[in-house]
Amino acid sequence: MHNLHMHEKTTTSSLNNTFSAMDSSNKDQWMAIGHETSKNQPRVAQSILTMLNSLKDIVDGFSVDQLTHSLQTATRAEEDKAEPQMIVAALCHDIGKAISVANHAQIAAEILRPYVDEDVYNVIRTHQEFQG
C-alpha cells in the first residue's frame, strides 16, 4: 500500500511539471501525458458500464426501462449470430441517453468510435433515424 501511495505521488509530481499553455509544451511532456492516458484507459470500460447501468432508471414512456431494452437488443443480435462489434453496438446503442436523449445516438457512437469499425459506428450514430 505504501508503494502505491509513493507511485501516486511520483505521478502527480511528474504531471505538475506539465505545461500550462500549448505553445510552451515539449515532446517529453506530451509523452508523459500519453503514458498517463494509456495507463488510465481501463476507466473507459467502467464508464461505459456505469452509463449502461444508469439506463435502468430511464423509461420515458416505453414498456421497459432502457437497460432492459439494451439487453433485449443485444440478445437478439447475439441470437442472430451478429459479429461481436455489432453485439456491443446493440448493447450500448442507447448509452448516450445517460447524458441527453435528444442526441443520444451521436453521443453513443462517438464514445464507441475508437473501438468499432466505421460501419458499426454509423449504425450506432444513425439508429434513431430508423425509428417511427
Helices and strands as residue ranges (DSSP letters): H 2-16, G 22-24, H 27-39, H 42-54, G 55-57, H 66-79, H 84-92, G 95-98, H 104-112, G 113-115, H 118-126, G 127-130
